[in-house]
Amino acid sequence: MKKVLLLIGLFAMVTVQAQSLVLATYQYATNNRLANIQPLATHLSKELGVPVSVKSYPTVHAFIDGIRNNEVDIALINTFGYLLLESATTGYAMQPSVVLKVKDGAQDNYKTAIVAPAGFPVDTLTRVPTVAGKTKLMLVAVGSTSGNLVPRLALSAVGIKDPEKDFAAVVYGGNHTSTMDSVLASTNPNMLAAMGSTEYLALLKDPVRAARVKLLWYSPEIPLGPVLLHNRLSAATKANIHRVLLALHTTEPATLASVKNGWSEAKQAEYYIPLKPGYYENFTRQLGDQQTVQKILKLFAN
C-alpha cells in the first residue's frame, strides 16, 4: 500500500512539474529583466491555468545553451540569438511564434551606429580598410545584435572579412553605454566602435560631447527578436499562448509596456504579430549576401 501511495505521489509531482512553464530571457548590463517579464508570466499563468515562473540567463549564449538543454518553455530572445539558433549545427526544440511590430513610420528605433573619436583619420566606413591595421575596434558583446552581428556584416560589405585579423585589436565594451563612454574617453583617435543607436541619439542631445565623436555609418532598422515556444507544449497550449500574446496590447497594455521597458529597442513597438517565414531575410539582405551572413553567424553559433 505504501508503494502504491509513493508511486501516486511521484506521478502527481511529475504531472505538476510538467504543467509548470518557464518564461525566460537574458540579462543586459545590470538588468536581468525579471521584473519586466514577471507581469507577462502572471498573466499567462492566469490564462493558461498553470504556474509560469521566470528565469534570466546572464548572457545570450548562456540563454541559447538553456534553450538547447530544454530548460525553457517560452523564450524572449534577441534577433542575433535567434539567428544563431537557426544557423547552428546543434538543433533545438523550439519554434518562433510572434514578434513585436514596430509602428509604421518609426524612425531610429533600433539601428547600429559605427562611430569614432573626432580625430579619426577617415570619415566613412568605406575608407576604414585603409586604416584598419592601426585601429582598435570595440564592439559591445558577443551576443549583441546591434553591437556585434550588424557591425560585422557592415564591415564585411566594405572588405573587412575578418576583423580579428584586419584590425590592430578587437575588444568588447560590455554594454552600449560603456562602449560609447570608451570612445569619449579615448585619447587615441585610432579607435572605431559600434553600438546601438539609442546611445548615439542620446549623445546628440549634448552638443559638447557630440562634437568629440564622428558618425561613420548608420544601419537600416533592425527587426526585433521573436518569442519562441517549446515543441513539447501541446498544440492547445501553444495556440493559447499565441492568442494571449497577439491580444496583449488590448487586454493587458500595462503588461506589454512592462515587457517593452526591458528593451530599449522595443520602445516604438505597438503589439505582437505572427512571425512569418523569411521575416529576417529582408534585413540581412540589406547588409550582404546570405553566404556572408551565414559565415558570420557560424563564427558564434556553436
N, C-alpha and C positions, 0 to 999 in steps of 0.2 A: 504493500500500500504506500509506503514511504517513497519507494522508487517511482511509482506512478505519479505521486504528487510532485516529486522532484522534476520529472520529465515535463509535467504540465507547467510547472513554474518556469523551467528553462524555455519551453516553447513560447510562453507568454512574453518572456524577456526578449526573445528573438523577434517576435511579432511587433513589440513596441519599438525596438530598435529599427526594424525595417520601415516602420511608419514615421520615424523621425527623419526630417530632412535637414541638410546642411546648406545654408546660403553663404557663399564665400566670395572674397575678393582679395586684393593685395594692398599693401601699405605704400603710401607715398610720403617721403620725408618722415615727419613725426606723426602723421595722421594714419592710424590703422583702418580708418573708415568704418569701424564697427558701429559707432553712433549714427553714422549716415545711413547704414543699411538695416539697422535694427527695426525701425518702423515698417520697412518692407517685410521683414521676417515676421513681425507681429501680424501684419495684415494677411500675409499668405497663410499663416497658421490658422487664423480665423476662417478664411475662405476654404481652405483645404481640410480643416478638421484634424490636423496632425501637428505635433510640435515642429517648429522650424528654428534651429539655432543658427548663430552667425559665427563666422570664422574669418580671420585675416592672416594672410601669409606675408612674410617680411619683404619678399621680392616677387617680381613677375615670374622668374624662373622657379622659385620655390612653389608658387601657385600652380605652375604648369606641372611640376612633379606631383603635387597633391591631386590634380585632376587625373593624371595618368595612373595614380595609385588608387583611384576610385574613392577618394575621401570627400568629394563634393557632389551635391545633387543639383544645385543651381549656382552657376558661376557668372560673376560680373567681371569680365576680363577686358583688357585693353586691346586695341587693334593689332599691335605688334604681337602680343601674346597669342591671339587667335591665329594669326598668320603663321606663327612658329609651330603651333599645334598642327595646323593643316599641312605644313611642309615637311614635318619631321618623319623619319622612317619608323619611329615608335608610334604606334597607334594610341588612340584614346577613345573612351566610350561615352562621348557627349556629342550633342548636335546643337547648332545655333537655333534660337527661337525668334528673338526680337532684337531690335536695336533702337536707340534713341534717335529720333529725327530732329535735326536742327531746322529751325524755322526758315521758310523760304526768304531769300534775300539777305540772309545773315552775312555779315562781313567780319573778317578777322575773328572767327570763332575759335578755330583750332588749326594753327599753322606752325611751321618751323621757321625760325629766324636764324640765319647764319650771320654772325657779327664778328667784329674785330676792334681792337683799340683804334682810335682815330688816326694814329700814325702808321697803321698797317700799310705796307708798300703798294698794294693793289686795291682797286675799288669794286671789282666784280668777281663773282665766283669763277667765271671762265678764265680769269687770269691767275687764279690760285695755283694751278700746277707749276707756274714759273717760279714760285717762291716756296712751294711746299716743303722742300728739303731743309729749309731753315725755319720752318714754322711748327709750333706746337698746336695740335688740335685738341680741344676739350669738348667732349660730349657729356651728356647728362648721366645716363645709367644704361647698363647693358640691356635692360628690358624696356627702355623708353621708346615709344613710337616717334614722337616729335624730336627727341633728343638723341636718337641713335639710328633707328631704321631710316627715317626720311633724309637726314643729312648724308648718310652713306649712299643712298640712292642718288641724291643730288650731286655728290662728289664724283660718283661713278659716271654720271652723264657728262661731266666735263673732263673725263680722262683719268681720274684718280680711282683706280680699281681696287687698290689695296692700301688703305690709309695707314695701316701699321708699318708698311714699308716705305710709303711715299712721303710721309711727314716725319719731321725730326722726332716727334713723340706723339702718342695718343693717350689721353688720360680722361677720366670721368670725374665730373664735378659733384656727383651725388644727388643733386636735385636742380631744378631750373633756376631757383633764386641764387644758390651758391655759385652756379656756373656763370651767371651774369655778373655777380659780385667779383668773381675772379678776373673777368675782363676789365671791370672798372678799376680793380686794384693792381692790374699788371703794369709793371714798369718796363716791360719788353714789348714793343709793338708787334713782334713776330708771333702773334697768337691768334688763332681762329677758334670760335666757339659756336655751338649750336644749341638752341633751347626752344621751348615752346613760346609761341608768340605772345602769350599773356605777360611774360616777363619783359619782352621788348616793348609792348604797348604801355606797360606801367612805367618803364624808363622814360618814354617820350613825355610823360607828364611833368618831368623835372628837366627843363632845358639845360641846366648846368651839367647835370650828369649825362644827359643825352649827347651833349657835344663831345664827350670823351669816347663815344662809340660810333662806329660806322656800320651800316647795314649793307651786306654784300649779296644776300639772296633771301627771298621770302617765298615760301611754298604755297601751292594751292591748298584749299581747305582739306583737312584730313577727316575722313569719316570716323565716327566713334566706334568703340568696340561692342561686341554683341553680348547677349545673355545666352549662356549655354545650359542645356538640360541633359541630365544623365539618361542614358538609354535604359537603365534598369527601372526607371519610373514607368508606371502603367500609362497606356495611351490616354486614359481618362485623366490621370493626374497631370500629364504634360499639357493636355488640352485646357485644363482648368488654370494652370499657371500661365499659359499663353493668353488666355482670356483675361485673367486678372491684370496682367501687365499691360495689355492693349487698352484696358479701360481705366488705368491708374490715374490719368490726368483729369478724369471727370469724377471718379469715385473717391479717390484719395489724393487730391492735389498736394497736400502737405507732405505726404509720404514720398511722392515723386520729387518734390522740392528738396527733401532731405537727401535723397539719392544724388540728385544733381549737384548739391552743395559739396559733395565729396570729391567732385571732379571739376576743375576749373574749365575744362574743355566742354563741359555739358551745360554751361550756364544759358546758352541760347537754344537748348533743346526744348521741344514742346511736348512730345509724347513718344511712346513706343510704337514701332511699326514692325510688321513681319519682315524677317531678313530673307531676301530673295537670293537665289543662286547668282554668283558673279557680282555681288554687291560691291566688293572691294576692288574689282579688276579695273574699273574706270579710273580709280585713283592711282593705282600702281602703274598703269599705262602712261600716265602723265609724267612719271619720273623715270621711265626707262622700259626697255623690253622685258618680257616676262622671264627670259633666261637670266638676265642680270638680277632681277628681283629674287628669283629662286636661289641664285648663288649666294646672295647676301643673307637671305633667310637661313640657309643651311649652315652658315657660319655659327649661328646661335641656336639652332633648332634642337640639337641633341645634347 
